[in-house]
Amino acid sequence: NTLGNGFVEAIANETLLAIRNGQPESMRGDALMVPVLEGNGTARIGRFGWKSQHASLESFSADAYLNEMGITSPLFPEENSSSGRDVSFGTRFDPVPDPEDDGIDVIAFANFMRSTKAPARGRITDDVRRGEQLFTQVGCATCHVATIRTARPGTRINGNAFTVPPALGNKIIHPYSDFLVHDIGTGDGIPILPTPEFAHTAAKIRTAPLWALPTRTRPMHDGLSFTKQEAIARHA
């Protein structure tokens, strides 16, 4: 789900750090400092992707263009190899010079996500209130944080590449995530970057936002859980 991601992008680093610092040590998440590509590599707390490997929607979009669709852009100008073989410009596989997108599409895609509304929570019934109380009592809300406020309008983020607009600034959202990474025993063994400083991320996964949960048939990151009950039971 990418609905409402503009609000997520507009959350201040300090807000995520405050959430982390308020968590009990045994459940404390890791706030990953990752480079904002369009901000000259300025470090910001990651919040997008299964491993919180991106901090901005423009970087996130450029990554998706390359790795999901095979389209290079100024932020990711080099093609991926195919089983170690070069299939870049000049071969019969890819006659289009890189970067294939001049960056305008990537920015438009990021702006599209910024313009989407957050998923609706639905009717607040007595059952919902009882469920919310139980959700908090058993500890789910420690990581799946229900309520977060975004940064003030006019705040410069993403290495000064983006200014939080009034439509996204100082808004209360209910994403049910801390956007930190945790080791809950279901890690994929893949660090976000093959460098020593990120080796510890191999076992960690971003806390999945639970807004829009009714639209998802397999709630865990690896697609191996078919019900919410299965997903809950897998948390170590």
Secondary structure as UniProt FT lines:
FT   TURN            3..4
FT   HELIX           5..9
FT   HELIX           13..22
FT   HELIX           25..27
FT   STRAND          33..36
FT   HELIX           37..39
FT   TURN            40..41
FT   STRAND          42..45
FT   TURN            49..52
FT   HELIX           57..69
FT   TURN            74..75
FT   TURN            83..84
FT   TURN            89..90
FT   HELIX           104..114
FT   HELIX           126..137
FT   TURN            138..139
FT   HELIX           140..142
FT   STRAND          148..149
FT   TURN            153..154
FT   STRAND          156..157
FT   TURN            158..161
FT   STRAND          162..163
FT   TURN            166..170
FT   STRAND          172..173
FT   STRAND          181..182
FT   HELIX           196..203
FT   STRAND          205..206
FT   TURN            211..212
FT   HELIX           213..215
FT   TURN            221..222
FT   HELIX           228..234
//
